[in-house]
Amino acid sequence: MDFSLAPEEEALQAMLRDFSRKILKRDYQHWDTHGEFPRRHWKALGELGVLGVSMPEQYGGGGASSVAAGIAVEEISRGDVNLGYSIVLNSLIGDILVREAAASLLQEWLPTMFDGTRLAAIGVTEPQGGSDVSSIRTEARPNPEGGLELVGEKSGISLAAVADSAVVAVRESAGVSLYAVSLHSTGVRRVSFDDLGNRPIGRGSLFFDHVPLREEQRIGRPGGGLRSVLTGFDFSRVLIALQCVGAAEESLDEAIAYVQSRTAFGRSLAEFQGVSFTLARRYAELEQLRWYCYRTLWLRDQGRSHATEAAICKWKGPQVALAAIHDCLILHGQYGYTRDLPLQQRLRDVMGLEIGDGTANIQQMIIGQSLTGVRPR
Ligand SMILES: Cc1cc2nc3c(=O)[nH]c(=O)nc-3n(C[C@H](O)[C@H](O)[C@H](O)COP(=O)(O)OP(=O)(O)OC[C@H]3O[C@@H](n4cnc5c(N)ncnc54)[C@H](O)[C@@H]3O)c2cc1C
């Protein structure tokens, strides 16, 4: 077994850690406080060549490993967990497109997604349910004026207010299919949600009111959409776990510095076991999780199955990170509870990741089924 990173992966890690600390972290709270999408930084990540780091070079990607995508999301999320979405969404959507889409669509979408000029969303969830992805009702149906039309609502979609394009899961006679949709088309309407966290990314509903659609916009075979999205989740779920890990690691670093500098009862806080054991416990949990995520990405790079492992990452990632961030906030005492420090925002932001891409219950269903062969109810 070789756990070392390749030299180019180490270089990516060092470059992004520096960029994240110096540039992204400085503005992390600004975007939340002002309710602004961090377009400038998203674009800068495109210019650094990381937005499609593990995607094929012929479409403007970096041609690197899935492990490299993990490194990118972890490091970016140290500075700004919300900008971690740039890697998660582009990797999920890029993965689906590279597997399924026609060459013309790949040429049209991917280079602009990876240079940061095209914001792409994925629309699976609907108002009546997200866990049960088979319940999709949004329809692609014959348009009386020729071709097809898209009718329905997608709900809770990340980047809803700002995205240019979306991969949309749609019901048709063959089952659920995926379509590539411009969100600047006539008939598309957006409504934003007032969320607790991830506010700079924003979530909302996308309404499709008889949006004209062509057969050529279908991604992959008719009825193959669910399988394709679920395969994509095997990648994004690991990346989301590393997004959470990055945010928690930064919180831990801040807490370590704080307890080293603060005194109580005439001693450094770091001298109290109650303090250092808390840090030790959260550090150990994060290290275990982090390495499990990289192992899962390594399996993916070897072309080996990793669906169960991805579900374990997605189940544990937000939970372990939230517990760590919570402890780090408390270790900062009264200051931790203020909006001056980023800890409260990280709690709000990471909590959303407990739900997006499937809750803990849904991950446990996947793991349970892989163990027993029976789908839990
Ligand atoms: C931050 C964030 C970002 C998101 N981004 C996107 C996006 O970009 N695109 C997109 O399509 N969707 C997105 N979503 C939506 C998300 O995928 C869904 O909210 C999620 O899948 C859960 O669906 P639901 O909200 O309809 O809950 P429901 O499916 O109604 O579930 C409600 C509760 O019941 C539990 N539950 C449901 N079924 C079972 C069962 N069989 N056994 C045990 N418990 C069960 C769930 O765990 C959950 O706690 C996002 C959500 C969030 C919070």
The ligand as a Tripos MOL2 file, in Angstrom:
@<TRIPOS>MOLECULE
LIG
   53    58     1     0     0
SMALL
NO_CHARGES

@<TRIPOS>ATOM
      1 C1        -27.8110   22.4730    0.9510 C.3       1 LIG1
      2 C2        -28.6500   21.6800   -0.0030 C.ar      1 LIG1
      3 C3        -28.2940   21.6360   -1.3420 C.ar      1 LIG1
      4 C4        -29.1030   20.9300   -2.2440 C.ar      1 LIG1
      5 N1        -28.7840   20.9640   -3.5730 N.ar      1 LIG1
      6 C5        -29.5420   20.2680   -4.4580 C.ar      1 LIG1
      7 C6        -29.2510   20.3150   -5.8510 C.ar      1 LIG1
      8 O1        -28.3280   21.0100   -6.2970 O.2       1 LIG1
      9 N2        -30.0270   19.5900   -6.6990 N.ar      1 LIG1
     10 C7        -31.0560   18.8150   -6.2540 C.ar      1 LIG1
     11 O2        -31.6990   18.1780   -7.0620 O.2       1 LIG1
     12 N3        -31.3750   18.7750   -4.9370 N.ar      1 LIG1
     13 C8        -30.6530   19.4900   -4.0400 C.ar      1 LIG1
     14 N4        -30.9750   19.4860   -2.7100 N.ar      1 LIG1
     15 C9        -32.1450   18.7460   -2.2640 C.3       1 LIG1
     16 C10       -31.7490   17.4470   -1.5250 C.3       1 LIG1
     17 O3        -31.1170   16.5440   -2.3880 O.3       1 LIG1
     18 C11       -33.0140   16.8620   -0.8960 C.3       1 LIG1
     19 O4        -33.4960   17.8110    0.0310 O.3       1 LIG1
     20 C12       -32.7400   15.5620   -0.1870 C.3       1 LIG1
     21 O5        -32.4830   14.5400   -1.1110 O.3       1 LIG1
     22 C13       -33.9200   15.1430    0.7210 C.3       1 LIG1
     23 O6        -35.1200   15.2390    0.0350 O.3       1 LIG1
     24 P1        -36.3660   15.9810    0.7000 P.3       1 LIG1
     25 O7        -35.8910   17.2900    1.1780 O.co2     1 LIG1
     26 O8        -37.4890   15.9530   -0.2480 O.co2     1 LIG1
     27 O9        -36.7210   15.1290    1.9760 O.3       1 LIG1
     28 P2        -37.6410   13.8400    2.0230 P.3       1 LIG1
     29 O10       -37.2510   12.8930    0.9510 O.co2     1 LIG1
     30 O11       -39.0650   14.2580    2.0980 O.co2     1 LIG1
     31 O12       -37.2060   13.2320    3.4320 O.3       1 LIG1
     32 C14       -37.5710   13.8750    4.6580 C.3       1 LIG1
     33 C15       -36.9000   13.1340    5.8070 C.3       1 LIG1
     34 O13       -37.3290   11.7720    5.8080 O.3       1 LIG1
     35 C16       -36.2310   10.8910    5.7560 C.3       1 LIG1
     36 N5        -36.5580    9.7420    4.9040 N.ar      1 LIG1
     37 C17       -37.1130    9.7600    3.6690 C.ar      1 LIG1
     38 N6        -37.2630    8.4950    3.2140 N.ar      1 LIG1
     39 C18       -36.7810    7.6760    4.1790 C.ar      1 LIG1
     40 C19       -36.6570    6.2580    4.3150 C.ar      1 LIG1
     41 N7        -37.0420    5.4120    3.3510 N.pl3     1 LIG1
     42 N8        -36.1220    5.7470    5.4560 N.ar      1 LIG1
     43 C20       -35.7140    6.5960    6.4460 C.ar      1 LIG1
     44 N9        -35.8130    7.9390    6.3870 N.ar      1 LIG1
     45 C21       -36.3300    8.4710    5.2570 C.ar      1 LIG1
     46 C22       -35.0820   11.6980    5.1570 C.3       1 LIG1
     47 O14       -33.8420   11.1990    5.6040 O.3       1 LIG1
     48 C23       -35.3780   13.1070    5.6740 C.3       1 LIG1
     49 O15       -34.8150   13.2690    6.9480 O.3       1 LIG1
     50 C24       -30.2320   20.2190   -1.7890 C.ar      1 LIG1
     51 C25       -30.5750   20.2770   -0.4400 C.ar      1 LIG1
     52 C26       -29.8190   21.0150    0.4340 C.ar      1 LIG1
     53 C27       -30.2450   21.1200    1.8670 C.3       1 LIG1
@<TRIPOS>BOND
     1     1     2 1
     2     2     3 ar
     3     2    52 ar
     4     3     4 ar
     5     4     5 ar
     6     4    50 ar
     7     5     6 ar
     8     6     7 ar
     9     6    13 1
    10     7     8 2
    11     7     9 ar
    12     9    10 ar
    13    10    11 2
    14    10    12 ar
    15    12    13 ar
    16    13    14 ar
    17    14    15 1
    18    14    50 ar
    19    15    16 1
    20    16    17 1
    21    16    18 1
    22    18    19 1
    23    18    20 1
    24    20    21 1
    25    20    22 1
    26    22    23 1
    27    23    24 1
    28    24    25 2
    29    24    26 1
    30    24    27 1
    31    27    28 1
    32    28    29 2
    33    28    30 1
    34    28    31 1
    35    31    32 1
    36    32    33 1
    37    33    34 1
    38    33    48 1
    39    34    35 1
    40    35    36 1
    41    35    46 1
    42    36    37 ar
    43    36    45 ar
    44    37    38 ar
    45    38    39 ar
    46    39    40 ar
    47    39    45 ar
    48    40    41 1
    49    40    42 ar
    50    42    43 ar
    51    43    44 ar
    52    44    45 ar
    53    46    47 1
    54    46    48 1
    55    48    49 1
    56    50    51 ar
    57    51    52 ar
    58    52    53 1
@<TRIPOS>SUBSTRUCTURE
     1 LIG1         1 GROUP 0 **** ****
